[in-house]
């Protein structure tokens, strides 16, 4: 393009370097895409397929994701909800069914025994010093009504399993857990870890926002349903983890039954979720 003025012709570039213009397009950050992957069908139409049950939904650009979120809440094939391959539910149930009654109680007795007398504490500290690769944290006694304290007790005990074994060699009255029992305790700790992490995340925020709470509480709800809502009736009596999840579900329903009504306002107003 040119502009005439005072007899001179001034040339002006018509093209603009588009790379220098920042894009205002929002990135795809809806929590639904943790459970769905986008693809194009034979007619070149955008679709969203559930990573766990392979159910397919329409996924037009600019469309909402509320139907995808609703599906992820009740998907029977839901795995770990990450970008990794979905967890095999049958293998997971088999792993859960191996956790027997008594593993959690037995480790509580071990901790109680060590903390019962000062002489036992000193003996255990001596075992820790002999094992340089073992954590030097003191054994923790949990409060059965607080899942976070149970997780911290298990986490510490798992890191000190070699010290427990060494203590059983020098103290004939100490009843140490077997490696198999410690493996089962680790399964319980792995189940409780997401709850502990989210609790720490909440408590570490000075001003937690509603959308932060919704995402965190929603993930907790999904984790509990993953274990408790499956039909474990055939082995429920001997399944410590399943019973634990169901007790947690009752507490969750008692205190957070209406969380989706209040906290969902922030998600509805958040344009990233494209709810209609």
C-alpha positions as CSV (number, residue, x, y, z in Angstrom):
1,X,0.0,0.0,0.0
2,X,1.2,3.6,-0.7
3,X,0.3,7.0,0.5
4,X,0.9,10.2,-1.6
5,X,1.9,13.3,0.2
6,X,3.8,16.5,-0.9
7,X,4.6,14.8,-4.2
8,X,6.3,11.9,-2.5
9,X,5.1,8.3,-2.4
10,X,5.6,6.5,0.9
11,X,5.6,2.7,0.7
12,X,3.9,0.9,3.7
13,X,4.3,-2.8,4.3
14,X,1.0,-4.6,3.9
15,X,2.2,-7.8,5.7
16,X,2.6,-8.1,9.4
17,X,4.7,-10.7,11.1
18,X,2.0,-12.8,12.8
19,X,4.6,-14.6,15.0
20,X,5.1,-11.3,16.9
21,X,1.4,-11.0,17.7
22,X,0.7,-12.8,21.0
23,X,-2.1,-15.4,20.7
24,X,-5.1,-14.9,23.0
25,X,-6.3,-18.5,22.5
26,X,-6.8,-20.4,25.7
27,X,-5.0,-23.6,26.3
28,X,-7.0,-26.8,26.8
29,X,-7.0,-27.1,30.6
30,X,-10.4,-28.6,31.5
31,X,-10.0,-31.4,34.0
32,X,-12.1,-33.6,31.6
33,X,-9.1,-34.0,29.4
34,X,-7.3,-36.0,32.1
35,X,-9.7,-38.8,31.3
36,X,-10.4,-38.3,27.6
37,X,-8.3,-38.1,24.5
38,X,-9.3,-36.2,21.3
39,X,-9.3,-37.7,17.9
40,X,-11.0,-37.4,14.5
41,X,-13.3,-40.0,13.1
42,X,-13.6,-41.2,9.5
43,X,-15.7,-38.2,8.6
44,X,-13.0,-35.8,10.1
45,X,-15.3,-34.9,13.0
46,X,-13.6,-34.2,16.3
47,X,-14.4,-36.8,19.0
48,X,-13.4,-37.5,22.6
49,X,-12.8,-41.1,23.8
50,X,-12.7,-42.1,27.4
51,X,-9.3,-43.5,28.3
52,X,-10.8,-46.1,30.6
53,X,-14.0,-47.4,29.0
54,X,-13.5,-46.2,25.4
55,X,-16.9,-44.4,25.3
56,X,-17.0,-41.7,22.6
57,X,-18.5,-38.2,22.7
58,X,-18.5,-35.3,20.3
59,X,-15.7,-32.8,20.9
60,X,-16.4,-29.7,18.7
61,X,-14.0,-26.8,19.2
62,X,-15.5,-24.3,21.6
63,X,-18.0,-26.8,22.9
64,X,-18.5,-27.5,26.6
65,X,-16.9,-30.4,28.5
66,X,-19.6,-30.8,31.2
67,X,-20.8,-34.1,29.6
68,X,-17.2,-35.4,29.7
69,X,-16.9,-34.4,33.4
70,X,-20.2,-36.1,34.3
71,X,-19.0,-39.3,32.5
72,X,-15.7,-39.3,34.4
73,X,-17.5,-39.2,37.7
74,X,-19.4,-42.4,37.1
75,X,-17.2,-44.2,34.7
76,X,-17.0,-47.9,35.8
77,X,-13.7,-48.4,34.0
78,X,-12.0,-45.4,35.5
79,X,-8.3,-46.0,36.2
80,X,-5.8,-43.5,37.7
81,X,-7.1,-40.5,35.8
82,X,-3.7,-39.6,34.4
83,X,-2.1,-39.4,31.0
84,X,-0.6,-42.9,31.6
85,X,-2.4,-46.1,30.5
86,X,-5.5,-46.7,32.6
87,X,-5.1,-49.0,35.6
88,X,-6.3,-52.5,35.1
89,X,-9.3,-52.7,37.5
90,X,-9.1,-56.5,37.8
91,X,-5.4,-56.4,38.9
92,X,-6.2,-53.5,41.2
93,X,-9.0,-55.4,42.9
94,X,-6.8,-58.4,43.2
95,X,-4.2,-56.2,44.8
96,X,-6.7,-54.7,47.2
97,X,-8.1,-58.2,48.1
98,X,-4.6,-59.2,49.3
99,X,-4.6,-56.6,52.1
100,X,-5.9,-58.6,55.1
101,X,-7.1,-57.5,58.5
102,X,-4.4,-57.1,61.1
103,X,-1.6,-55.5,59.0
104,X,-2.5,-52.0,60.0
105,X,-3.1,-53.1,63.6
106,X,0.1,-55.0,63.8
107,X,2.3,-52.0,62.8
108,X,0.5,-49.9,65.4
109,X,1.5,-52.5,68.0
110,X,5.1,-52.3,66.7
111,X,5.2,-48.6,67.1
112,X,3.5,-48.7,70.5
113,X,6.1,-51.3,71.7
114,X,9.0,-49.1,70.6
115,X,7.6,-45.9,72.1
116,X,6.5,-47.7,75.3
117,X,9.9,-47.5,77.1
118,X,12.9,-45.2,76.8
119,X,15.2,-48.2,76.7
120,X,13.4,-49.6,73.6
121,X,13.6,-46.2,72.0
122,X,17.4,-46.1,72.5
123,X,17.7,-49.6,71.2
124,X,15.8,-48.7,68.0
125,X,17.9,-45.5,67.6
126,X,20.9,-47.7,67.8
127,X,19.5,-49.9,64.9
128,X,18.9,-46.8,62.8
129,X,22.5,-45.6,63.3
130,X,23.8,-49.0,62.1
131,X,21.8,-48.5,58.9
132,X,23.0,-45.4,57.2
133,X,20.5,-45.6,54.3
134,X,17.5,-45.7,56.6
135,X,15.6,-42.6,57.6
136,X,16.4,-41.3,61.0
137,X,12.8,-40.1,61.7
138,X,11.3,-41.2,65.0
139,X,8.5,-43.8,64.7
140,X,5.1,-42.1,64.7
141,X,1.9,-43.2,66.5
142,X,-1.2,-42.5,64.6
143,X,-4.7,-41.4,65.6
144,X,-7.1,-44.0,64.0
145,X,-9.7,-41.3,63.3
146,X,-7.2,-39.2,61.3
147,X,-6.2,-40.7,58.0
148,X,-3.3,-38.2,57.6
149,X,-1.6,-39.4,60.8
150,X,-2.1,-43.0,59.7
151,X,-0.3,-42.3,56.4
152,X,2.6,-40.6,58.2
153,X,2.9,-43.5,60.5
154,X,3.0,-46.0,57.6
155,X,5.3,-43.9,55.5
156,X,7.9,-43.7,58.3
157,X,7.6,-47.4,59.2
158,X,8.1,-48.4,55.5
159,X,11.2,-46.3,55.4
160,X,12.5,-48.1,58.6
161,X,11.6,-51.6,57.7
162,X,15.3,-52.7,57.8
163,X,15.6,-51.2,61.3
164,X,12.5,-53.1,62.4
165,X,14.1,-56.4,61.2
166,X,17.3,-55.6,63.0
167,X,15.5,-54.8,66.2
168,X,13.7,-58.1,66.1
169,X,17.1,-59.8,65.9
170,X,18.3,-58.2,69.1
171,X,15.0,-58.0,71.0
172,X,13.2,-61.3,71.4
173,X,10.1,-59.6,72.6
174,X,9.7,-57.4,69.5
175,X,7.2,-59.0,67.0
176,X,8.3,-57.6,63.7
177,X,6.1,-57.6,60.6
178,X,7.1,-59.9,57.8
179,X,8.2,-58.6,54.4
180,X,4.8,-59.7,53.1
181,X,2.9,-57.8,55.8
182,X,5.1,-54.7,55.1
183,X,4.3,-54.9,51.4
184,X,0.6,-54.9,52.3
185,X,1.1,-52.0,54.6
186,X,2.7,-50.2,51.7
187,X,-0.4,-50.8,49.6
188,X,-2.5,-49.0,52.3
189,X,0.1,-46.1,52.3
190,X,-0.1,-45.8,48.6
191,X,-3.9,-45.5,48.8
192,X,-3.7,-42.8,51.5
193,X,-0.9,-40.8,49.8
194,X,-3.2,-38.8,47.4
195,X,-5.4,-37.7,50.4
196,X,-2.3,-36.5,52.3
197,X,-0.9,-34.7,49.3
198,X,-4.2,-32.8,48.7
199,X,-4.5,-31.9,52.4
200,X,-1.0,-30.5,52.4
201,X,-1.8,-28.6,49.2
202,X,-4.9,-27.0,50.7
203,X,-3.2,-26.1,54.0
204,X,-0.2,-24.6,52.2
205,X,-2.4,-22.1,50.4
206,X,-3.0,-18.9,52.4
207,X,-6.1,-18.0,50.3
208,X,-7.4,-21.2,48.7
209,X,-9.9,-20.4,45.9
210,X,-13.1,-22.2,45.1
211,X,-11.8,-23.7,41.9
212,X,-8.8,-25.0,43.7
213,X,-11.1,-26.7,46.2
214,X,-13.4,-28.1,43.6
215,X,-10.6,-29.8,41.7
216,X,-9.0,-31.2,44.9
217,X,-12.2,-32.4,46.5
218,X,-13.4,-33.9,43.2
219,X,-10.2,-36.0,42.9
220,X,-10.6,-37.2,46.5
221,X,-14.2,-38.2,45.8
222,X,-13.1,-40.1,42.7
223,X,-10.3,-41.9,44.6
224,X,-12.7,-43.1,47.3
225,X,-15.3,-44.2,44.8
226,X,-12.6,-46.1,42.9
227,X,-12.2,-48.5,45.8
228,X,-15.4,-48.2,47.9
229,X,-18.1,-48.2,45.2
230,X,-16.9,-51.4,43.5
231,X,-18.7,-54.6,44.7
232,X,-16.2,-56.1,47.2
233,X,-18.9,-58.0,49.2
234,X,-17.3,-61.4,48.6
235,X,-14.1,-60.4,50.5
236,X,-15.1,-57.3,52.4
237,X,-14.7,-58.8,55.8
238,X,-11.1,-59.6,55.2
239,X,-10.3,-56.6,53.1
240,X,-8.8,-53.8,55.3
241,X,-8.5,-51.3,52.4
242,X,-12.0,-51.7,51.1
243,X,-13.5,-51.3,54.6
244,X,-11.3,-48.2,55.1
245,X,-12.4,-46.7,51.9
246,X,-16.1,-47.2,52.8
247,X,-15.6,-45.6,56.2
248,X,-13.9,-42.7,54.5
249,X,-16.8,-42.5,52.0
250,X,-19.3,-42.2,54.9
251,X,-17.3,-39.3,56.4
252,X,-17.0,-37.7,53.0
253,X,-20.7,-37.8,52.4
254,X,-21.4,-36.5,55.9
255,X,-19.2,-33.4,55.6
256,X,-18.9,-32.8,51.8
257,X,-22.3,-34.1,50.5
258,X,-23.2,-30.7,48.9
259,X,-19.7,-29.6,47.9
260,X,-20.6,-29.9,44.2
261,X,-23.4,-27.4,44.6
262,X,-21.4,-24.6,46.3
263,X,-17.9,-25.2,44.8
264,X,-19.2,-25.8,41.3
265,X,-20.1,-22.1,40.9
266,X,-16.4,-21.3,40.4
267,X,-16.1,-24.0,37.8
268,X,-19.3,-22.9,36.0
269,X,-18.0,-19.3,35.8
270,X,-14.5,-20.4,34.7
271,X,-14.3,-20.1,30.9
272,X,-11.7,-22.9,30.8
273,X,-14.3,-25.5,31.5
274,X,-16.7,-24.3,28.8
275,X,-19.8,-25.4,30.8
276,X,-23.1,-24.5,29.2
